[in-house]
Amino acid sequence: MSFTLPELPYAYDALGPYMSKETLEFHHDKHHQAYVTNGNNLLKGTEFEGKPLEDVVRGSFGKNAPLFNNAGQHYNHIHFWKWMKPNGGGKIPSELEKALIDGFGSVDKAKADLAAAGAGQFGSGWAWLAIVNGKVVATKTPNGENPLVHGGAPILGVDVWEHSYYIDYRNRRPDYLKAFVDNLVNWEYVAELYAAATK
């Protein structure tokens, strides 16, 4: 299976004022497209050609860094666009809410720990809520890594590469993370991934 750039599930200006049209145009059309183009070129002639994306990500980790970097970022971004929605945030589906309370003590603590993981990631990377050993935990990874390659199941990720926020927030990464957890998260999609990961 070759990589393809998905359409955004909303208009470029739909996430304002928290994420601008300009950010989405650069991030989706330029950065994500580059991971797709480079990933397809690097896939050719490898043992991973024709395999599902998750298998490419897991299989190339630690073995083929250029392919992994692009496949990992493609995987992360496919979900990143769906982890956001216009008028996001708000009510969390009940099963997921229970899991967050079980894992963190409260929903506010889950959000705070996710934002803190993102703020504390040195350089480029991601912050995550992931299922590890049946519990929801907050974690962070460098560059294009994700919980899939560390024995977890990602259910929510936030991109903390500078291209994700610099146009709108400059160097204020914590402000971007607060806007993300409070106003952008598509909790219904997070709940879908949580349900799939805990079947």
FENHU-V749807 format. One record per pair of residues at least 24 apart in sequence whose C-alpha atoms are under 8 Angstrom apart, sorted by the first residue. I is the first residue (numbers start at 1). J is the second residue. D is the distance in whole Angstrom. If there is no record, write none. Layout:
# FENHU-V749807
[[I | J | D] [I | J | D]]
This chain:
# FENHU-V749807
[[1 | 49 | 7] [1 | 50 | 4] [1 | 51 | 6] [1 | 52 | 6] [1 | 53 | 8] [2 | 40 | 6] [2 | 43 | 8] [2 | 49 | 8] [2 | 50 | 7] [3 | 36 | 6] [3 | 37 | 8] [3 | 39 | 7] [3 | 40 | 6] [3 | 53 | 8] [3 | 74 | 8] [4 | 36 | 6] [5 | 32 | 7] [5 | 33 | 6] [5 | 36 | 6] [6 | 78 | 7] [8 | 81 | 6] [9 | 81 | 7] [9 | 82 | 7] [10 | 85 | 7] [10 | 86 | 8] [14 | 85 | 8] [14 | 86 | 6] [15 | 85 | 7] [15 | 86 | 5] [15 | 87 | 8] [15 | 184 | 7] [16 | 86 | 8] [18 | 168 | 8] [18 | 176 | 8] [18 | 179 | 6] [18 | 180 | 7] [18 | 183 | 7] [18 | 184 | 8] [19 | 165 | 8] [19 | 168 | 7] [20 | 168 | 7] [22 | 167 | 8] [23 | 163 | 8] [23 | 164 | 7] [23 | 165 | 7] [23 | 167 | 6] [23 | 168 | 7] [26 | 163 | 8] [27 | 163 | 6] [27 | 164 | 6] [32 | 73 | 8] [32 | 74 | 7] [32 | 77 | 7] [35 | 70 | 5] [35 | 71 | 7] [35 | 73 | 7] [35 | 74 | 6] [36 | 70 | 7] [36 | 71 | 8] [36 | 74 | 6] [38 | 70 | 7] [39 | 67 | 6] [39 | 70 | 5] [39 | 71 | 6] [42 | 66 | 7] [42 | 67 | 6] [43 | 67 | 7] [54 | 148 | 8] [57 | 148 | 8] [57 | 149 | 8] [58 | 148 | 7] [58 | 149 | 6] [61 | 149 | 7] [68 | 144 | 8] [69 | 143 | 8] [69 | 144 | 5] [69 | 145 | 8] [70 | 144 | 7] [72 | 144 | 5] [72 | 145 | 6] [72 | 146 | 7] [73 | 144 | 5] [73 | 145 | 8] [76 | 144 | 7] [76 | 146 | 7] [76 | 157 | 8] [79 | 157 | 8] [80 | 156 | 8] [80 | 157 | 6] [80 | 158 | 7] [80 | 159 | 8] [82 | 186 | 7] [82 | 189 | 7] [83 | 156 | 7] [83 | 157 | 7] [83 | 184 | 8] [83 | 185 | 6] [83 | 186 | 5] [83 | 187 | 7] [83 | 189 | 6] [83 | 190 | 7] [84 | 184 | 5] [84 | 185 | 5] [84 | 186 | 5] [85 | 184 | 6] [85 | 185 | 6] [85 | 186 | 5] [86 | 184 | 7] [87 | 183 | 6] [87 | 184 | 7] [88 | 182 | 8] [88 | 183 | 5] [88 | 184 | 4] [88 | 185 | 5] [88 | 186 | 5] [88 | 187 | 8] [89 | 181 | 7] [89 | 182 | 5] [89 | 183 | 5] [89 | 184 | 6] [89 | 185 | 5] [89 | 186 | 6] [89 | 187 | 7] [90 | 182 | 8] [90 | 183 | 8] [90 | 187 | 8] [91 | 187 | 8] [92 | 187 | 6] [92 | 188 | 7] [93 | 187 | 7] [93 | 188 | 7] [93 | 191 | 7] [95 | 191 | 8] [96 | 190 | 8] [96 | 191 | 6] [96 | 194 | 7] [99 | 135 | 7] [99 | 136 | 7] [100 | 136 | 6] [102 | 135 | 8] [103 | 135 | 6] [103 | 136 | 5] [103 | 137 | 6] [104 | 136 | 8] [104 | 137 | 8] [110 | 138 | 7] [111 | 181 | 6] [113 | 138 | 6] [114 | 138 | 5] [114 | 139 | 7] [115 | 174 | 7] [115 | 177 | 5] [115 | 178 | 7] [115 | 181 | 7] [116 | 174 | 8] [118 | 158 | 7] [118 | 160 | 6] [118 | 174 | 8] [118 | 177 | 7] [119 | 173 | 6] [119 | 174 | 6] [119 | 177 | 8] [121 | 160 | 8] [123 | 161 | 7] [124 | 160 | 6] [124 | 161 | 4] [124 | 162 | 7] [125 | 159 | 6] [125 | 160 | 5] [125 | 161 | 6] [126 | 157 | 7] [126 | 158 | 6] [126 | 159 | 5] [126 | 160 | 5] [126 | 161 | 7] [127 | 157 | 6] [127 | 158 | 5] [127 | 159 | 7] [127 | 160 | 7] [128 | 154 | 7] [128 | 155 | 7] [128 | 156 | 6] [128 | 157 | 4] [128 | 158 | 6] [129 | 154 | 6] [129 | 155 | 6] [129 | 156 | 5] [129 | 157 | 6] [130 | 154 | 4] [130 | 155 | 5] [130 | 156 | 7] [131 | 155 | 7] [131 | 194 | 8] [131 | 197 | 7] [134 | 198 | 7] [153 | 197 | 6] [154 | 193 | 8] [155 | 190 | 5] [155 | 191 | 8] [155 | 193 | 5] [155 | 194 | 6] [156 | 190 | 6]]
